[in-house]
């Protein structure tokens, strides 16, 4: 039996894209998982979790709301580890404060507040994002290497109306302050755009960015983005919990590429697909940059290549009938 057998951990926002994979891998390793979702009666949110190997024996679902104080108290009680992944991610925002900022910041502090009350707790692993790292205001160039010492600048995010980026930046910042003040052993995982196979039946934001390209978009965005496989991300969370010496932040980026490169890779993988030929604007391509892998490698992450991740994403979207082909 591994040391994880019988250990109880909690995963918040368990129905989400990354969280579902964390739950799958935790069950596989023998953990007992207390998983929170907003609605325990919604089959779209929970059926894919109940179908996982080991779920019958070791998965317990709980209803919890990020904005409700104390709603995580009883779930976190008796847990050795908490994986806090619950945080909204979408682009089409009407009211950033209500839709993104409050759930991200207040929700994170709510969960951490519950963690303070649980004496059994050893470590919290927080799902952050490279969004909280890379928007420092330094100009990006192909030879620039971003690492874990970088922090995004909230004022810059506000000026540019990058509400999702702001939500992740403020949430991580608040979490570090709170963790230090309350002696919580916390580690953060900061992935870039997460792709790869979907366990959940509903489309998530990052997979949608690939779906748009293969589903007949006329143009591709003029943007350079970091990409990482969801399995690497889930694995990193668990390693960050299990490896005693893990600390601080871990950026997870297999490669930063411009969307034109994504189209090129997809064209090689699927020669018959109708893919966009031109960029969404006539400006010069937004430059790429690099993100250091040193720290992530200390967690034993080997990085699934972007080409494999894209193929897995498209095959998964096909299988779930999101694609038009």
N, C-alpha and C positions, 0 to 999 in steps of 0.2 A: 504493500500500500504506500502511496506517496504521502508526503507530509501534509498534502492538501486535503486528504480524505477526512470528511466530517467537519472540516473548517467551514464556518458560515460567513459568507460575504454578501454585500448588498450592491445591486446595480440599479441606479436611478434612470428613468427614461428608457426602460428596458426594451420597449418596442421599436426604438429607433434603429437606424442603419448600423452604426458602429456598435451600439449597445447589444444588439441581437447577436452579433458575432462574439462579443465578450462573454455573453451568457453561454453561448454554444461551447466556447473553449473552456470556460470555467467548469461546466458540467462534465466535459470530456476529461478534465483533470481531477474530477472527484469532489469538487466543492459542492456544498449546499448553497443554493443561491436564493436570496430574497430579492425579488425584482419588483420595482415600482413602475406602474403605468397610470395614466390619467383616468382611464376607464377600463375596469376589469371585465366589463360586459361586452366590449367591442371585439368581435372575432378578428377584425382586420388588425387589431393591435396585439392580440394575444395568441391566436391560433398557431402561428409559426413558431412561437416560443414553446407552446405545449407539445408541439411535434418533435422537439429536439431530443436526441438521445439522452437519457438520464433525467428528463424533465418530470416524468411521473413520480420518480423517487425523491428528487432533490431540488425541484424548482417550486418556489412558493411566490405567488403573485399578490401584490398589495396595491391598493389604490392610494395615490398620494398626489397632492397638488403643490407645485413649486412655490406658489404665492401664499400658501396657508401655513402660518407659523405653527411649528410643532407637528406638522403632518408627517414628518419623517422619524419622529422620536421612537415610536414603537418598532418601526422597521429596522432602524440602525442598532437598537438595543441588542446586545449579544453578538454583534458582528465583529469579526477581526479586521475586515477590510471593507472600505466603501469605494465603489467606482461611480463617480458622479458625472454622468454623461448627458443628463437632461438639460437641453438648452435649445431654443428654437433657431432654425437656420433657414431663412428664405430671403428673397430679394425684393419681392413686390410688397413693400411695407407702406401702410397708410399712416399708422401712428407708432413711430419707432419706440417711444417710451413704453407704451402698453404692450406692444407685440414682441419687442426684442430686449430692450434694456432692463425692464423690471424682472421678467422671468430669468434673465441671465444673471443679473447682479443679486437681486433679492433672493432668487431661488437658490443660488450657490451659497449665500450666507445662511439661509434657512437650513440647508442640508448640513453645513458645517456646524451650525448651532446644535443640531441633533447629535452630531458626532462628539461634541464636547461632553454630552451627557452619557456617553456610552463608555464605561471603563474598560470594556474588552477590546476596544478599537486599537489596532496597531498602526494602520496607515490609510490615508485617503489618496486615491489616484483621481485627479481631476482632468476631464477632457477639455483642453483648451484648443488653440488653433494657431497656425502660423499667422493668422490675422492679428494676433496679439503680439507678434514678433516683428514682422517685416515692414510695417508702415511707420518707420521712424522719421521719415522725411529725407533721409540720405538718398541721393540719386542712385538708381540701380543700374549696374552695368554688368556685362557678361563675366567680368573677372571679380566682381564683388562677392565675397562670401559672408552670408548672414549666419549668425550662430545664436546660441541660447542666451547670450548676454544682451541681446537687442530687445527693446520694448517699443511697441507702437505708441505713437504720440496721440493722445485723446483729442487735443485741440485740432490737429490736422484732420482726424477722422470726422470731427464735427463740421469743420469748414467744407470738407469734400462730401458731406452727407453720406459717409460710409457707415451706415447704422449697424450692420452686422459686425463689421470690424470693431466698431466702438463697443458694442455689447460684449464681445469676447475680451477686449482689452481691459475694460472696466471690471468685468467679472473676475478675471485672473488677478488683477491688481488688488481688488478687495479681498479675494481669497488668500493671497499671500500675507496681507496685513493681518487678517483674522487668524490665520494659522499660526503666525509668529506670536501674536498676543496670547493665544490660547494653547500654545504648545502642542499643536496638531502636527504630526509627521505627515507632510503632504508632498506629493510629486505631481507635476503636470505633464501631460502628453500634448504636444502641439503639432498636429498633422496639417498638411496642406489639403488640397482638394482630394477627397477620399473616393476612390472608385473600386470596382471589383464586383463580385457576385452579390445579389440582393437576397436576403433571407425573408424580408418582410414583403407583403403583397402590394404595398403602395409605393409609388415612385418617390424617391427622395431627391433633394435639390442637386447634389453633386452628380448623381447618375443621370439626372435630367439634362445636365450640360452636355453629356455624351449623346444622349438620346436625340437632342435637338439636331446635332450634326448628322446623325445617320438617318433621321426621319425627314429629310428633304429640305433642310434649311438652305436658303439661297446664299447666305454669307456666313463666315465664321468671325467670332469676335476678335478685335484687335487688342489682345491681352496675352500676357505671359504669366502662366500659372504653375505652381508646384503641384505635383501629383503623387499619390501614395495608395497602395493597395489596402483595402479594409482589413484583410487578414493580418497584415503587418501591424496595423494600428491596434487591433484587438490584442494581438500577441504582446505588443509593447506595453499595453496597460497591465497585463497580467505579470509580465516580467518585472515591471516597475514596482509591483506589489510584492512579488516573491523575493527579489534580490535585495537583501538587507541594506546594501551600500548605495542603492539607487537614491538620488536626491535631486532636488531642483527641477529644471525643465528639460524636456527632450523633444527637439524638433524632428519631425518625420517627413522627409521629402525624398522620393526616389530621384526625381528630376524636375527641373523647372523648364518648361518649353512654351513656345508661342503656339496659339491655337492652329496656326498654319502647319505646324509640325504634327499636331494631333491628327489633322486631316490627312497628312501624308502617310502616317502610320496606318490609319484606318483604310486608306486606299490600297496599301500593300496587303493588308489582311483581307479586305473585301473588294476585290477589283471590279465587281459588277455593280456595286452600290453607286447610287447617284449622290455624290458628296459636293458640298459647296466649293466653288472655284475661286471665289473672291472674298476679300476682307470686308468687314462691315463699314470701314471708312477708308479714305485715301491717304491717311497720315502714314508716316513711316512706322514700321512695326515696333511695338513696345518692347524694349530690350529685356532679355532674360537676365537672370542672376543665379548665384549658387547658394545652396543652404548646406551647412556643414553636416556630415553624417557621423562624425567621430563619436559624439555622445550616444547617439542611437545605437551604434555598433556595440557599445559597452553593455547594452541590454540583450545582445545576441541577435539583433535584427539583421537579416541578410538582404532585405529589399528585393521584392518581386519586381522584375523589370516592367517598365511602363507598357511595353508592347503586350505583355502577358495580361496585365491589368485591364487594358483596353479591350482585348479579346474576351476576357472573362465578363466584363461589363456588358458588351454587346450580346454575347451568348445568353447571359442571364436576362437581359431585357427582351430578347427574342422569346425565350422560354416562358416569360411572364406575359407575353403578348402585348408588350408596350410598343414594339416596332411595327412599321407598316409593311415589312417584307418577311 
